[in-house]
């Protein structure tokens, strides 16, 4: 909420810093749900990949 307050109010003392951090003009209605969903699905697919058992710690040591 702090980010939104600052970036949407040009008179806010942190407006310039937040806009610079974000990388450009902020459009709260410019969210692309399809692109976000694709990115999240891609990350999930990579996490379920061949190394998934190593990440979860479920792989048992060989004797």
MODELLER restraints for C-alpha pairs under 7 A, 6 or more apart:
rsr = mdl.restraints
at = mdl.atoms
rsr.add(forms.Gaussian(group=physical.xy_distance, feature=features.Distance(at['CA:3:A'], at['CA:18:A']), mean=6.70, stdev=0.5))
rsr.add(forms.Gaussian(group=physical.xy_distance, feature=features.Distance(at['CA:6:A'], at['CA:12:A']), mean=5.41, stdev=0.5))
rsr.add(forms.Gaussian(group=physical.xy_distance, feature=features.Distance(at['CA:6:A'], at['CA:14:A']), mean=5.62, stdev=0.5))
rsr.add(forms.Gaussian(group=physical.xy_distance, feature=features.Distance(at['CA:6:A'], at['CA:15:A']), mean=4.69, stdev=0.5))
rsr.add(forms.Gaussian(group=physical.xy_distance, feature=features.Distance(at['CA:6:A'], at['CA:18:A']), mean=6.72, stdev=0.5))
rsr.add(forms.Gaussian(group=physical.xy_distance, feature=features.Distance(at['CA:7:A'], at['CA:15:A']), mean=4.92, stdev=0.5))
rsr.add(forms.Gaussian(group=physical.xy_distance, feature=features.Distance(at['CA:7:A'], at['CA:18:A']), mean=5.85, stdev=0.5))
rsr.add(forms.Gaussian(group=physical.xy_distance, feature=features.Distance(at['CA:7:A'], at['CA:19:A']), mean=5.91, stdev=0.5))
rsr.add(forms.Gaussian(group=physical.xy_distance, feature=features.Distance(at['CA:9:A'], at['CA:15:A']), mean=6.58, stdev=0.5))
rsr.add(forms.Gaussian(group=physical.xy_distance, feature=features.Distance(at['CA:19:A'], at['CA:25:A']), mean=6.49, stdev=0.5))
rsr.add(forms.Gaussian(group=physical.xy_distance, feature=features.Distance(at['CA:53:A'], at['CA:59:A']), mean=5.68, stdev=0.5))
